[in-house]
Amino acid sequence: MMKSLAHLSPFSVALLSALMILGLAGCSFEAPGTEAPAVTVQPTASAAPLPVQTGGLRAEARIVPLYDATLSLPSGGVVAAILVDEGELVAKGQPLLRLDQSRPLALVAQAEADLRMAQASYAQLSAEADPAEVAAAEARLDQARAQLRQVSGAVTQSDLVAARAQLEQARATLAQLASGADPNQLAQARAALNQALANQQAQRDSLSSAKSRAELALEQAANALRDLQAAYSRIYWENRDMERLPDDLPQARIDAEAAALRAVENGQTALAQAQLEVDQAHQAEGTGLNDAEARVQAAQARIDELLAGADPDQLAAARAQVAASQANLARLQGDERGGALEAAQAGIDQAQANLELLQGGTPVGDLAIAAAQVERAEVALQLAQVALNETELHAPFAGTVATIMPHMGEYVGPGTPLVHLADLSGWQLETVDLTEISIVRIREGSPVTISFDALPDLDMRGTVSAIETIGTNIQGDIVYGVTITLDQQDPRLRWNMTASVLIEA
């Protein structure tokens, strides 16, 4: 686009900028989908001479379509297909251009899979209980009841053996605490301390080395990015200088600039990854050293504990364990088995609760959460579909493709102008040649007499149909755009033909 404007004079560029502002203000553009006003092509060979107007305002104007639009997409991407040619007549809604859809299609597929999963989860929760699961729960309840009957009926020989073994273990622990540190245990504790110290040093060396490598990689990534930025800057400014020359910028230069820009973006990504790895190395070093130090301290604490001998609390706890074991054995050997009975009853209660949960169905709260997850998945699918639809440009109205800006394989950003579309079925005039002094003398509906530089034998009439509300500063003058509707059409008229208009004031 920059290359296509390079041959225009400063005055033409200023005039074009004002006309673009006029189009944005809505003076000459009808919303896509509206019907173009009916036009009648009148023969001009026998047109009667127009009377000379006195007291009017003269201005330079140009022929423009009844409406036109520069089209873009809200999302960016690589141009994958150009579906029309310049000068082609297209229908409303016809696809014009398509960006690469690989990522949007994958997101749609993922959203569809998430929706199916949410729907399956909701269906599972809303379904009635499986008869097989109910039967299994009933069987577990019967098993728990049988266990209660068994505990209530008798104490087995194995229960007595286990209780006696527990008592002997408690007595042995008490005797060991009372006699002091065991030499074998002390030797094992010292060996564990030496191993923890060796592991700590190895961990320190390994983590420090990893951190140094990550910092070196970060520095190399930063240097590489600076080199890529310098290369891109050189190619970019060389291309800007070449765009000032009469010839078009070679495609190879355009491709080189795009490749250099992609290289800069890849370099930025590599730098960010290298910084992340440095941060992770620092964090791993701190965590690893803390863990190693904790193991050293634990090994030293074990040695200190063995050397210190049993404290009064440990001896008291060991004596309490002996007493509890003796009481447990006495309980098994007598009629008091309350603990076992309570445990068996608890098993019955648990099995009964599970059976009632299956028979009662899914709680209302869980079902509502599952329904909300389905709705959320549906919305996510809609968003993914919208993103996919935004990769294809469609004609908002029937017209002619005037200009196609991008090339195949080119990356375009969101909002980048892509296609200029115009309705060439009829013409109107636009002028920005009226200053603030002149504009106050005319009004909408003012008659206009028109002559054309390219068609000296053609004189036409028209009417002021729109006057721009906000003026534009062009080279120090405040000018206002004016739209003129032609009373008739002529097949010889072409876009941007110049005309001289005399507006009755």
C-alpha positions as CSV (number, residue, x, y, z in Angstrom):
1,M,0.0,0.0,0.0
2,M,2.9,2.3,0.8
3,K,4.4,1.6,-2.6
4,S,1.1,2.3,-4.4
5,L,1.0,5.9,-2.9
6,A,4.6,6.7,-3.6
7,H,4.0,8.3,-7.0
8,L,1.3,10.8,-5.7
9,S,2.0,14.5,-5.2
10,P,1.7,16.0,-1.7
11,F,-1.5,17.7,-2.7
12,S,-3.0,14.4,-4.0
13,V,-2.0,12.6,-0.7
14,A,-3.6,15.3,1.4
15,L,-6.8,15.2,-0.8
16,L,-6.9,11.4,-0.5
17,S,-6.5,11.6,3.3
18,A,-9.4,14.0,3.5
19,L,-11.6,11.8,1.3
20,M,-10.8,8.8,3.6
21,I,-11.9,10.8,6.6
22,L,-15.0,11.9,4.7
23,G,-15.8,8.2,4.0
24,L,-15.4,7.3,7.7
25,A,-17.8,10.1,8.6
26,G,-20.5,8.3,6.6
27,C,-21.1,10.9,3.9
28,S,-20.7,8.6,1.0
29,F,-21.0,5.0,2.4
30,E,-24.2,3.1,2.9
31,A,-24.3,0.2,5.3
32,P,-23.6,-3.1,3.6
33,G,-26.7,-4.9,2.6
34,T,-28.7,-1.7,1.8
35,E,-30.2,-1.3,-1.6
36,A,-28.4,1.1,-4.0
37,P,-30.6,3.9,-5.2
38,A,-32.0,3.3,-8.7
39,V,-30.1,5.0,-11.4
40,T,-31.0,5.8,-15.0
41,V,-28.5,6.1,-17.8
42,Q,-29.4,9.0,-20.0
43,P,-28.0,9.7,-23.4
44,T,-25.7,12.7,-23.4
45,A,-25.2,13.4,-27.1
46,S,-28.3,15.6,-27.3
47,A,-28.2,17.0,-23.7
48,A,-29.3,20.7,-23.7
49,P,-26.6,23.2,-22.7
50,L,-26.7,24.1,-19.0
51,P,-27.3,27.8,-18.2
52,V,-24.5,29.7,-16.6
53,Q,-25.0,30.1,-12.9
54,T,-24.1,33.3,-11.2
55,G,-23.3,33.8,-7.5
56,G,-22.5,30.1,-7.1
57,L,-19.4,28.3,-5.7
58,R,-17.0,26.5,-7.9
59,A,-15.0,23.5,-6.7
60,E,-13.1,20.5,-7.9
61,A,-14.6,17.1,-7.3
62,R,-14.1,13.5,-8.3
63,I,-16.3,10.6,-9.3
64,V,-16.7,7.8,-6.6
65,P,-19.0,4.8,-6.3
66,L,-22.3,5.0,-4.5
67,Y,-20.5,3.2,-1.6
68,D,-17.3,1.3,-1.1
69,A,-15.5,-0.2,1.9
70,T,-12.0,-1.4,2.9
71,L,-12.4,-4.8,4.5
72,S,-10.4,-6.4,7.2
73,L,-10.6,-9.2,9.8
74,P,-10.6,-8.9,13.6
75,S,-7.9,-11.6,13.9
76,G,-4.5,-12.0,12.4
77,G,-2.7,-14.8,10.6
78,V,-1.0,-16.1,7.5
79,V,-2.9,-15.6,4.2
80,A,-3.7,-19.2,3.1
81,A,-6.1,-18.5,0.1
82,I,-7.1,-15.6,-2.0
83,L,-10.4,-16.6,-3.5
84,V,-11.2,-13.8,-6.0
85,D,-9.3,-11.6,-8.5
86,E,-9.1,-7.8,-8.7
87,G,-11.9,-6.6,-11.0
88,E,-14.1,-9.6,-10.2
89,L,-17.8,-9.0,-9.5
90,V,-18.8,-10.8,-6.3
91,A,-22.1,-11.4,-4.6
92,K,-23.1,-10.5,-1.0
93,G,-21.6,-13.0,1.4
94,Q,-19.2,-14.5,-1.1
95,P,-15.8,-15.5,0.5
96,L,-12.9,-13.3,-0.6
97,L,-9.9,-14.4,1.4
98,R,-9.0,-17.0,4.0
99,L,-6.3,-17.1,6.6
100,D,-4.6,-20.3,7.8
101,Q,-7.1,-22.3,9.9
102,S,-4.9,-25.0,11.4
103,R,-5.0,-23.6,15.0
104,P,-8.7,-22.5,14.9
105,L,-9.7,-25.9,13.6
106,A,-7.7,-27.6,16.4
107,L,-9.4,-25.4,19.0
108,V,-12.8,-26.2,17.6
109,A,-12.0,-30.0,17.8
110,Q,-10.8,-29.6,21.4
111,A,-13.9,-27.6,22.4
112,E,-16.1,-30.3,20.8
113,A,-14.3,-33.0,22.7
114,D,-14.7,-31.1,26.0
115,L,-18.4,-30.6,25.3
116,R,-18.9,-34.4,24.7
117,M,-17.0,-35.1,27.9
118,A,-19.2,-32.7,29.9
119,Q,-22.4,-34.1,28.3
120,A,-21.3,-37.7,29.2
121,S,-20.6,-36.7,32.8
122,Y,-24.0,-35.1,33.1
123,A,-25.7,-38.1,31.6
124,Q,-23.9,-40.4,34.0
125,L,-24.9,-38.4,37.0
126,S,-28.5,-38.0,35.9
127,A,-28.9,-41.7,35.1
128,E,-30.5,-44.1,37.6
129,A,-28.2,-46.3,39.7
130,D,-26.8,-49.4,38.0
131,P,-28.6,-52.5,39.4
132,A,-25.2,-54.3,39.6
133,E,-23.8,-51.5,41.8
134,V,-26.8,-51.7,44.1
135,A,-26.4,-55.4,44.4
136,A,-22.7,-55.0,45.2
137,A,-23.6,-52.5,48.0
138,E,-26.1,-54.8,49.4
139,A,-23.5,-57.6,49.5
140,R,-21.1,-55.4,51.4
141,L,-23.8,-54.6,53.9
142,D,-24.4,-58.4,54.5
143,Q,-20.7,-58.9,54.9
144,A,-20.4,-56.2,57.5
145,R,-23.3,-57.8,59.5
146,A,-21.6,-61.2,59.3
147,Q,-18.4,-59.6,60.7
148,L,-20.3,-58.2,63.7
149,R,-21.8,-61.6,64.4
150,Q,-18.3,-63.2,64.3
151,V,-16.8,-60.6,66.7
152,S,-19.7,-60.9,69.0
153,G,-19.5,-64.7,69.1
154,A,-15.9,-65.5,70.1
155,V,-12.2,-64.5,70.2
156,T,-9.9,-66.6,68.0
157,Q,-6.5,-68.0,68.9
158,S,-4.8,-65.7,66.4
159,D,-6.2,-62.6,68.3
160,L,-4.6,-63.8,71.5
161,V,-1.3,-64.5,69.8
162,A,-1.3,-61.0,68.3
163,A,-2.1,-59.4,71.6
164,R,0.7,-61.3,73.4
165,A,3.2,-60.3,70.6
166,Q,2.2,-56.7,71.0
167,L,2.8,-56.8,74.7
168,E,6.3,-58.4,74.3
169,Q,7.2,-55.7,71.7
170,A,6.2,-52.9,74.2
171,R,8.2,-54.5,77.0
172,A,11.3,-54.8,74.7
173,T,11.0,-51.1,73.7
174,L,10.9,-50.1,77.3
175,A,13.9,-52.2,78.2
176,Q,15.9,-50.7,75.3
177,L,15.1,-47.1,76.3
178,A,16.1,-47.8,79.9
179,S,19.5,-49.4,78.9
180,G,20.8,-46.4,76.8
181,A,22.1,-46.1,73.2
182,D,22.7,-49.2,71.1
183,P,26.2,-49.2,69.6
184,N,24.9,-50.6,66.3
185,Q,22.3,-47.9,66.0
186,L,24.8,-45.2,66.8
187,A,27.2,-46.5,64.1
188,Q,24.4,-46.6,61.6
189,A,23.4,-43.0,62.6
190,R,27.0,-41.7,62.1
191,A,27.2,-43.4,58.7
192,A,23.9,-41.8,57.7
193,L,25.3,-38.4,58.7
194,N,28.4,-38.9,56.6
195,Q,26.3,-39.9,53.6
196,A,24.0,-36.9,54.1
197,L,27.1,-34.5,54.1
198,A,28.4,-36.1,50.9
199,N,25.0,-35.8,49.2
200,Q,24.8,-32.2,50.3
201,Q,28.1,-31.3,48.7
202,A,27.2,-33.2,45.5
203,Q,23.9,-31.4,45.4
204,R,25.5,-28.0,45.8
205,D,28.0,-28.7,43.0
206,S,25.3,-30.1,40.6
207,L,22.8,-27.2,41.2
208,S,25.5,-24.5,40.9
209,S,26.7,-26.0,37.6
210,A,23.1,-26.1,36.3
211,K,22.6,-22.5,37.3
212,S,25.8,-21.4,35.6
213,R,24.8,-23.2,32.4
214,A,21.3,-21.5,32.4
215,E,22.9,-18.1,33.0
216,L,25.3,-18.6,30.1
217,A,22.4,-19.8,27.8
218,L,20.5,-16.6,28.8
219,E,23.5,-14.4,27.9
220,Q,23.8,-16.2,24.5
221,A,20.1,-15.8,23.8
222,A,20.3,-12.1,24.5
223,N,23.3,-11.7,22.2
224,A,21.5,-13.7,19.5
225,L,18.4,-11.5,19.8
226,R,20.4,-8.3,19.5
227,D,22.0,-9.7,16.3
228,L,18.6,-10.6,14.9
229,Q,17.2,-7.2,15.7
230,A,20.1,-5.5,14.0
231,A,19.6,-7.6,10.9
232,Y,15.9,-6.9,10.8
233,S,16.5,-3.1,11.3
234,R,19.0,-3.1,8.4
235,I,16.6,-4.9,6.0
236,Y,13.7,-2.8,7.1
237,W,15.3,0.5,6.4
238,E,16.9,-0.7,3.2
239,N,13.3,-1.6,2.0
240,R,12.0,1.7,3.0
241,D,14.7,3.4,1.0
242,M,14.0,1.1,-2.0
243,E,10.2,1.9,-1.8
244,R,11.0,5.5,-2.7
245,L,12.3,4.3,-6.1
246,P,10.0,4.2,-9.1
247,D,10.0,0.4,-9.3
248,D,8.0,-2.0,-7.0
249,L,9.8,-3.5,-4.1
250,P,11.1,-6.9,-5.2
251,Q,9.3,-9.8,-3.6
252,A,12.6,-11.2,-2.4
253,R,13.1,-8.1,-0.3
254,I,9.6,-8.3,1.1
255,D,10.2,-12.0,2.0
256,A,13.6,-11.2,3.5
257,E,12.0,-8.5,5.8
258,A,9.2,-10.9,6.9
259,A,11.8,-13.7,7.6
260,A,13.9,-11.3,9.6
261,L,10.9,-10.2,11.6
262,R,10.0,-13.9,12.3
263,A,13.6,-14.5,13.4
264,V,13.4,-11.6,15.8
265,E,10.1,-13.0,17.3
266,N,11.7,-16.4,17.6
267,G,14.7,-14.8,19.3
268,Q,12.4,-13.1,21.8
269,T,10.8,-16.4,22.5
270,A,14.2,-18.1,23.0
271,L,15.3,-15.3,25.4
272,A,12.1,-15.6,27.4
273,Q,12.6,-19.4,27.7
274,A,16.3,-18.9,28.7
275,Q,15.2,-16.4,31.4
276,L,12.6,-19.0,32.6
277,E,15.3,-21.6,32.8
278,V,17.6,-19.3,34.8
279,D,14.7,-18.6,37.3
280,Q,14.0,-22.3,37.6
281,A,17.7,-23.0,38.2
282,H,17.9,-20.4,40.9
283,Q,14.7,-21.9,42.5
284,A,16.0,-25.4,42.2
285,E,19.3,-24.5,43.8
286,G,17.5,-23.0,46.8
287,T,15.1,-25.9,47.2
288,G,17.8,-28.5,46.7
289,L,20.2,-27.0,49.2
290,N,17.5,-26.6,51.8
291,D,16.5,-30.2,51.4
292,A,20.1,-31.4,51.6
293,E,20.6,-29.3,54.7
294,A,17.5,-30.7,56.3
295,R,18.7,-34.3,55.8
296,V,22.0,-33.4,57.4
297,Q,20.3,-31.8,60.4
298,A,18.0,-34.9,60.7
299,A,21.0,-37.3,60.7
300,Q,22.8,-35.1,63.3
301,A,19.7,-35.0,65.4
302,R,19.4,-38.8,65.4
303,I,23.0,-39.1,66.7
304,D,22.3,-36.5,69.4
305,E,19.2,-38.4,70.3
306,L,21.0,-41.7,70.7
307,L,23.8,-40.1,72.7
308,A,21.4,-38.3,75.0
309,G,19.5,-41.5,75.9
310,A,15.8,-41.7,76.6
311,D,14.2,-38.7,78.1
312,P,11.5,-39.0,80.8
313,D,8.7,-38.5,78.3
314,Q,9.9,-41.3,76.1
315,L,10.1,-43.6,79.1
316,A,6.7,-42.6,80.2
317,A,5.3,-43.3,76.7
318,A,6.9,-46.7,76.6
319,R,5.5,-47.6,80.0
320,A,2.1,-46.5,78.9
321,Q,2.3,-48.7,75.8
322,V,3.2,-51.7,78.0
323,A,0.1,-50.9,80.2
324,A,-2.1,-50.6,77.1
325,S,-0.9,-53.9,75.7
326,Q,-1.5,-55.6,79.0
327,A,-5.1,-54.2,79.1
328,N,-5.8,-55.3,75.5
329,L,-4.7,-58.9,76.2
330,A,-6.9,-58.9,79.4
331,R,-9.8,-57.6,77.3
332,L,-9.5,-60.3,74.7
333,Q,-9.1,-63.0,77.3
334,G,-12.3,-61.8,79.2
335,D,-15.8,-60.8,78.2
336,E,-15.1,-57.1,77.3
337,R,-14.6,-56.7,73.6
338,G,-16.2,-53.4,73.2
339,G,-13.6,-52.0,70.8
340,A,-14.0,-54.8,68.3
341,L,-17.8,-54.7,68.5
342,E,-17.8,-50.9,67.9
343,A,-15.5,-51.4,64.8
344,A,-17.8,-54.1,63.4
345,Q,-20.8,-51.8,64.0
346,A,-19.1,-49.0,62.2
347,G,-18.5,-51.2,59.2
348,I,-22.3,-51.9,59.1
349,D,-23.1,-48.2,59.3
350,Q,-20.7,-47.4,56.4
351,A,-22.1,-50.1,54.1
352,Q,-25.7,-49.0,54.9
353,A,-24.8,-45.4,54.0
354,N,-23.3,-46.4,50.7
355,L,-26.4,-48.4,49.8
356,E,-28.7,-45.5,50.6
357,L,-26.6,-43.1,48.5
358,L,-26.9,-45.4,45.4
359,Q,-30.6,-45.8,45.9
360,G,-31.2,-42.1,46.5
361,G,-29.6,-40.9,43.2
362,T,-27.1,-38.0,42.6
363,P,-27.4,-35.0,44.9
364,V,-29.1,-31.9,43.3
365,G,-25.9,-29.8,43.9
366,D,-23.7,-32.2,42.0
367,L,-26.2,-32.4,39.1
368,A,-26.3,-28.6,38.9
369,I,-22.5,-28.4,38.7
370,A,-22.5,-31.0,35.9
371,A,-25.1,-29.0,34.0
372,A,-23.1,-25.8,34.4
373,Q,-20.0,-27.6,33.0
374,V,-22.0,-28.5,29.9
375,E,-23.1,-24.9,29.4
376,R,-19.5,-23.7,29.8
377,A,-18.3,-26.2,27.3
378,E,-21.0,-25.1,24.8
379,V,-19.9,-21.5,25.2
380,A,-16.2,-22.5,24.7
381,L,-17.2,-24.3,21.5
382,Q,-19.1,-21.2,20.3
383,L,-16.1,-19.0,21.0
384,A,-13.8,-21.4,19.1
385,Q,-16.2,-21.4,16.2
386,V,-16.3,-17.6,16.1
387,A,-12.5,-17.6,16.0
388,L,-12.6,-20.0,13.1
389,N,-15.2,-17.9,11.2
390,E,-13.0,-14.8,11.7
391,T,-10.3,-16.4,9.6
392,E,-12.4,-16.0,6.4
393,L,-13.3,-12.6,4.8
394,H,-16.8,-12.3,3.1
395,A,-18.2,-9.6,0.9
396,P,-20.7,-7.5,3.0
397,F,-22.4,-6.4,-0.2
398,A,-22.4,-7.2,-3.9
399,G,-19.8,-5.2,-5.8
400,T,-16.5,-5.3,-7.6
401,V,-13.1,-6.2,-6.0
402,A,-11.1,-3.0,-6.5
403,T,-7.9,-3.9,-4.7
404,I,-6.4,-7.0,-2.9
405,M,-3.7,-5.8,-0.5
406,P,-1.9,-8.9,0.9
407,H,-0.1,-11.7,-0.9
408,M,-0.3,-15.5,-0.4
409,G,1.7,-16.6,2.6
410,E,1.9,-13.1,4.0
411,Y,1.2,-12.5,7.7
412,V,-1.4,-9.9,8.4
413,G,-2.3,-8.4,11.8
414,P,-5.8,-7.9,13.2
415,G,-7.6,-4.9,11.4
416,T,-5.1,-4.9,8.5
417,P,-6.8,-3.7,5.3
418,L,-7.2,-6.7,3.0
419,V,-9.7,-6.0,0.2
420,H,-11.2,-2.8,-1.2
421,L,-14.8,-3.5,-2.4
422,A,-17.0,-1.1,-4.3
423,D,-20.4,-1.0,-5.8
424,L,-19.8,0.3,-9.4
425,S,-23.5,0.2,-10.4
426,G,-23.7,4.0,-10.0
427,W,-21.7,7.1,-9.3
428,Q,-21.7,10.2,-7.2
429,L,-19.4,13.2,-6.7
430,E,-17.2,14.1,-3.7
431,T,-15.3,17.3,-3.1
432,V,-13.2,18.6,-0.2
433,D,-12.5,21.9,-2.0
434,L,-14.9,24.1,0.1
435,T,-13.5,26.0,3.0
436,E,-15.3,27.2,6.1
437,I,-16.0,30.5,4.4
438,S,-17.8,28.8,1.5
439,I,-19.5,26.0,3.2
440,V,-21.9,28.2,5.1
441,R,-23.4,29.4,1.7
442,I,-24.7,26.0,0.7
443,R,-27.1,23.5,2.1
444,E,-28.3,19.9,1.4
445,G,-30.5,20.1,-1.7
446,S,-28.6,22.9,-3.3
447,P,-28.6,22.4,-7.2
448,V,-25.2,21.7,-8.8
449,T,-24.0,22.1,-12.4
450,I,-21.2,19.7,-13.4
451,S,-18.6,19.5,-16.2
452,F,-15.9,16.9,-16.7
453,D,-12.2,17.4,-17.7
454,A,-12.2,14.1,-19.6
455,L,-15.6,14.6,-21.2
456,P,-15.8,18.2,-22.4
457,D,-19.1,17.4,-24.3
458,L,-20.8,16.2,-21.1
459,D,-22.6,18.6,-18.8
460,M,-24.7,17.2,-16.0
461,R,-26.9,18.3,-13.1
462,G,-26.9,17.2,-9.5
463,T,-27.9,18.0,-6.0
464,V,-25.9,18.4,-2.7
465,S,-26.9,15.3,-0.7
466,A,-24.6,15.5,2.3
467,I,-22.3,18.0,3.9
468,E,-19.6,16.9,6.3
469,T,-20.3,18.1,9.9
470,I,-16.7,18.3,11.1
471,G,-14.1,20.2,9.0
472,T,-10.6,18.9,8.3
473,N,-7.3,20.9,8.4
474,I,-5.5,20.6,5.1
475,Q,-2.4,22.8,4.7
476,G,-3.8,25.4,7.1
477,D,-7.3,25.6,5.6
478,I,-10.4,24.1,7.3
479,V,-12.3,22.3,4.5
480,Y,-15.5,20.3,4.5
481,G,-16.4,17.3,2.4
482,V,-19.5,17.5,0.2
483,T,-21.3,14.7,-1.5
484,I,-23.3,15.4,-4.7
485,T,-25.9,13.0,-6.1
486,L,-26.2,13.0,-9.9
487,D,-29.5,13.4,-11.6
488,Q,-28.5,11.0,-14.3
489,Q,-25.7,8.5,-15.0
490,D,-23.4,8.1,-18.0
491,P,-21.6,4.9,-19.0
492,R,-18.4,6.8,-19.8
493,L,-17.9,7.9,-16.2
494,R,-15.0,6.2,-14.3
495,W,-13.8,6.1,-10.7
496,N,-11.7,9.1,-9.6
497,M,-12.5,11.1,-12.8
498,T,-12.2,14.8,-12.0
499,A,-15.0,17.2,-12.4
500,S,-15.7,20.9,-12.0
501,V,-18.9,21.7,-10.0
502,L,-20.8,24.9,-9.7
503,I,-23.0,24.9,-6.5
504,E,-25.9,27.3,-6.4
505,A,-25.4,29.4,-3.3
